[in-house]
C-alpha cells in the first residue's frame, strides 16, 4: 500500500496555525497567572469579570480578575485575528475572491459582536 506524501502547509495554513497556537498560549498564560494569583491570595475566584477599562490597571496591581478576564478576551479575539490574518495573506497572494469572502466573514463577526453589545 502506497503512502501519500506528507501534506505541506501553504502560507495561509501556516499563518492560521501560528495565530491560533499563539492565541491559545497567551490566553492560557494569562488565565494560569490569574489562578496562581487567586491561590496566592487565598481567596476564591472573582465573582465578576473585569471591565475593559479595569484591565490595564488591574494587570498592574496583580488583580486576579484582570488576568482571568484578559485571558478570556485573548481567547475570544483569537478567531478574529485568524480571519484578519487570512485577509492579509490572501491579499498578498492577490487572490481577490478569497480576500472578498474572508473580509465578509470578518465583517459578519464584527457585526455580531457589536449587535451583541447593543442587546
Backbone bond lengths (Angstrom), bond angles and torsions (degrees), N, CA, C in turn:
res aa  C-N    CA-C-N  psi(-1)  N-CA   C-N-CA  omega(-1)  CA-C   N-CA-C  phi
1 X - - - 1.449 - - 1.524 108.84 -
2 X 1.325 114.82 127.69 1.456 120.21 -178.81 1.523 110.81 -80.55
3 X 1.314 114.65 138.36 1.461 119.44 174.62 1.520 108.51 -93.47
4 X 1.320 115.68 138.89 1.457 118.77 177.21 1.529 108.26 -75.75
5 X 1.335 115.85 151.31 1.475 118.08 -179.66 1.520 110.23 -64.35
6 X 1.333 117.30 151.54 1.470 119.73 -179.95 1.533 110.23 -61.79
7 X 1.309 114.16 144.35 1.462 120.40 -179.68 1.522 109.87 -72.45
8 X 1.315 116.03 128.85 1.462 120.18 174.88 1.523 108.19 -98.48
9 X 1.332 116.04 129.91 1.460 120.71 -178.24 1.520 110.28 -74.69
10 X 1.328 115.90 137.66 1.456 119.69 174.30 1.531 108.78 -86.43
11 X 1.320 116.55 -177.56 1.473 120.97 -174.60 1.523 112.19 -60.24
12 X 1.323 116.73 -40.69 1.470 119.40 -178.58 1.526 110.29 -66.65
13 X 1.313 117.07 -45.14 1.464 120.38 179.83 1.527 111.55 -62.47
14 X 1.325 117.22 -39.75 1.473 120.35 178.13 1.529 110.90 -64.44
15 X 1.349 116.08 -42.73 1.462 120.03 179.34 1.523 110.52 -63.74
16 X 1.325 116.98 -45.55 1.461 121.05 179.77 1.527 110.07 -60.21
17 X 1.315 115.95 -44.52 1.467 121.29 179.65 1.529 110.96 -59.78
18 X 1.312 116.56 -45.48 1.470 120.76 -178.87 1.525 112.08 -67.15
19 X 1.329 116.59 -45.35 1.467 120.26 -177.61 1.526 110.74 -64.60
20 X 1.327 116.11 -47.69 1.465 118.55 -179.18 1.527 111.52 -64.86
21 X 1.321 117.22 -42.04 1.467 120.52 178.57 1.519 112.05 -63.12
22 X 1.329 116.44 -45.31 1.468 120.25 -179.99 1.526 110.93 -66.38
23 X 1.328 116.70 -41.47 1.466 119.94 -179.99 1.514 112.34 -61.17
24 X 1.325 115.79 -45.28 1.465 119.75 179.41 1.525 110.35 -66.22
25 X 1.332 117.43 -41.52 1.473 120.50 -179.26 1.529 111.57 -63.50
26 X 1.327 117.19 -44.71 1.467 120.59 179.91 1.527 109.85 -66.24
27 X 1.327 116.51 -41.86 1.459 120.90 178.86 1.523 111.21 -60.21
28 X 1.318 116.46 -47.85 1.466 120.77 179.95 1.524 110.51 -62.92
29 X 1.326 117.31 -39.33 1.468 120.23 179.68 1.533 111.17 -61.14
30 X 1.332 116.96 -44.88 1.464 120.10 178.92 1.529 111.11 -65.23
31 X 1.328 115.80 -44.33 1.471 118.43 -178.81 1.526 111.15 -66.49
32 X 1.304 117.33 -39.46 1.460 120.64 177.46 1.529 110.60 -63.52
33 X 1.333 116.20 -41.57 1.469 119.47 177.02 1.530 110.31 -62.02
34 X 1.331 117.06 -39.67 1.458 120.34 177.72 1.519 112.20 -62.67
35 X 1.336 116.75 -42.16 1.470 120.58 178.76 1.527 110.11 -66.10
36 X 1.330 117.38 -41.48 1.468 120.68 178.41 1.525 109.89 -61.40
37 X 1.330 117.61 -41.56 1.465 120.60 178.18 1.528 111.62 -64.37
38 X 1.325 117.11 -38.91 1.466 120.74 177.09 1.525 109.88 -60.97
39 X 1.327 116.31 -47.42 1.467 120.87 -178.62 1.527 110.21 -65.68
40 X 1.345 116.90 -42.82 1.468 120.54 -178.52 1.528 111.50 -63.76
41 X 1.298 117.63 -33.59 1.466 120.96 -179.60 1.526 112.24 -86.29
42 X 1.305 116.20 -11.01 1.454 119.85 176.51 1.510 114.88 75.95
43 X 1.302 117.43 11.73 1.465 119.62 -179.83 1.518 111.13 -100.65
44 X 1.306 115.07 179.83 1.449 120.60 176.22 1.514 110.18 -86.88
45 X 1.312 114.53 178.62 1.458 119.44 176.87 1.524 109.44 -63.84
46 X 1.327 117.50 146.26 1.463 120.17 179.66 1.528 110.55 -60.04
47 X 1.330 117.12 142.20 1.472 119.96 -177.79 1.525 113.46 -75.95
48 X 1.343 117.48 -13.91 1.466 120.32 -178.46 1.528 109.55 -146.64
49 X 1.325 114.85 162.16 1.463 120.82 176.55 1.524 109.03 -82.32
50 X 1.301 115.66 154.44 1.461 120.00 175.58 1.526 109.08 -75.72
51 X 1.322 116.43 145.61 1.463 120.04 174.89 1.526 108.44 -74.70
52 X 1.308 114.87 166.08 1.465 119.23 -178.61 1.524 111.30 -59.16
53 X 1.336 116.75 -38.91 1.472 121.19 -180.00 1.522 112.22 -68.53
54 X 1.313 117.71 -24.80 1.468 121.48 -177.86 1.530 113.53 -86.92
55 X 1.340 117.28 -10.11 1.463 119.37 -172.93 1.528 113.57 -63.16
56 X 1.329 117.66 -56.84 1.473 119.52 -175.94 1.521 111.77 -62.61
57 X 1.349 119.37 -48.87 1.466 117.61 176.71 1.533 112.09 -60.84
58 X 1.337 116.92 -37.40 1.463 120.61 179.18 1.514 113.03 -65.80
59 X 1.324 116.26 -36.55 1.466 119.11 176.83 1.530 110.20 -66.27
60 X 1.334 115.81 -37.34 1.465 120.08 179.05 1.515 113.32 -67.38
61 X 1.337 116.87 -29.42 1.465 120.33 -179.55 1.530 112.46 -100.14
62 X 1.319 116.38 10.30 1.474 122.80 179.17 1.527 112.06 58.61
63 X 1.323 116.28 43.64 1.460 121.95 176.80 1.535 108.57 -78.94
64 X 1.328 117.93 119.31 1.468 119.64 -178.25 1.531 113.18 -56.13
65 X 1.330 117.56 -38.10 1.466 120.34 179.94 1.529 111.18 -61.20
66 X 1.327 116.86 -37.48 1.465 120.51 179.60 1.531 110.56 -66.70
67 X 1.313 117.21 -40.58 1.470 120.46 179.00 1.521 111.22 -67.81
68 X 1.318 117.23 -43.73 1.467 120.46 178.55 1.528 110.58 -65.13
69 X 1.316 117.19 -42.08 1.465 121.52 179.61 1.522 111.57 -65.59
70 X 1.328 116.82 -40.29 1.463 120.36 177.62 1.527 110.54 -63.67
71 X 1.322 116.58 -40.93 1.461 119.98 177.20 1.514 112.19 -60.18
72 X 1.329 116.54 -43.07 1.465 120.26 177.52 1.523 111.51 -66.92
73 X 1.321 116.85 -39.72 1.459 121.12 179.28 1.533 110.77 -62.92
74 X 1.324 116.69 -43.44 1.470 120.43 177.75 1.526 110.10 -63.36
75 X 1.317 117.30 -41.89 1.462 120.93 179.50 1.525 111.22 -62.63
76 X 1.319 117.19 -40.57 1.465 121.33 178.27 1.526 111.17 -69.97
77 X 1.330 117.47 -35.98 1.468 121.64 -178.10 1.527 113.10 -75.61
78 X 1.321 117.80 -19.43 1.462 121.06 -175.88 1.530 113.29 -57.46
79 X 1.332 120.69 -47.49 1.468 118.66 177.79 1.533 113.21 -62.60
80 X 1.336 117.06 -32.86 1.460 119.80 176.97 1.528 110.06 -64.67
81 X 1.329 116.72 -43.10 1.461 121.03 178.25 1.525 110.97 -63.90
82 X 1.318 116.39 -37.02 1.457 121.14 179.20 1.519 110.66 -64.44
83 X 1.326 117.70 -44.76 1.466 121.04 -179.56 1.526 110.18 -69.56
84 X 1.318 117.95 -42.07 1.466 120.97 177.59 1.530 110.27 -61.66
85 X 1.322 116.40 -41.53 1.468 120.27 176.74 1.512 112.05 -62.65
86 X 1.319 116.42 -36.83 1.464 120.03 177.86 1.521 111.02 -64.60
87 X 1.329 117.32 -39.71 1.466 120.49 177.05 1.527 109.47 -58.41
88 X 1.329 116.49 -44.65 1.469 120.91 -178.57 1.524 110.82 -64.64
89 X 1.330 117.08 -46.65 1.466 120.15 -178.73 1.529 110.57 -63.34
90 X 1.329 117.24 -43.47 1.465 119.63 178.45 1.525 110.83 -63.98
91 X 1.326 117.52 -36.22 1.470 120.41 177.31 1.524 110.62 -65.28
92 X 1.324 116.65 -42.17 1.468 119.93 177.90 1.531 111.77 -64.05
93 X 1.324 115.67 -31.62 1.467 120.49 177.46 1.528 111.63 -83.53
94 X 1.328 116.95 -1.80 1.469 123.51 -179.39 1.532 112.35 58.27
95 X 1.329 114.90 38.47 1.460 121.01 178.27 1.528 107.55 -100.24
96 X 1.331 115.57 86.95 1.467 121.65 -172.72 1.526 112.80 -61.51
97 X 1.313 116.34 -37.95 1.469 119.30 -178.31 1.526 110.60 -60.98
98 X 1.338 117.17 -47.43 1.463 119.95 -178.74 1.522 112.26 -74.01
99 X 1.321 117.64 -29.10 1.465 119.57 173.55 1.526 108.84 -61.16
100 X 1.318 116.78 -47.30 1.464 120.84 -178.48 1.526 111.15 -64.46
101 X 1.328 117.01 -47.67 1.467 120.03 -179.07 1.527 111.77 -62.49
102 X 1.313 116.38 -44.26 1.460 120.36 -177.86 1.527 110.81 -70.13
103 X 1.320 117.36 -35.41 1.469 120.70 176.58 1.532 110.37 -64.17
104 X 1.328 116.83 -38.57 1.471 120.11 177.24 1.532 109.75 -63.67
105 X 1.336 116.83 -42.81 1.466 120.24 178.04 1.528 110.17 -59.87
106 X 1.325 116.83 -43.97 1.464 120.68 179.29 1.531 111.19 -62.83
107 X 1.322 117.21 -42.21 1.466 120.46 177.69 1.529 111.80 -63.31
108 X 1.317 117.14 -40.22 1.467 120.55 178.30 1.529 110.01 -64.62
109 X 1.329 116.81 -41.89 1.471 120.03 178.25 1.531 110.39 -61.69
110 X 1.331 116.82 -45.57 1.465 120.60 179.94 1.525 110.99 -64.86
111 X 1.332 116.93 -41.50 1.466 120.08 177.60 1.528 110.54 -61.68
112 X 1.321 116.94 -38.67 1.463 120.09 178.26 1.515 111.85 -61.73
113 X 1.307 117.04 -40.60 1.476 120.82 178.31 1.522 109.81 -66.83
114 X 1.325 116.72 -46.21 1.468 119.85 -177.35 1.520 111.33 -66.73
115 X 1.327 117.43 -40.79 1.470 119.91 178.62 1.521 111.42 -70.84
116 X 1.313 116.87 -32.09 1.457 120.87 177.22 1.515 112.17 -66.25
117 X 1.330 116.52 -33.40 1.470 121.15 178.44 1.510 111.59 -72.38
118 X 1.335 116.37 -29.12 1.457 119.74 -176.60 1.535 112.17 -72.86
119 X 1.332 115.67 -24.23 1.464 119.36 -175.03 1.460 116.35 -84.18
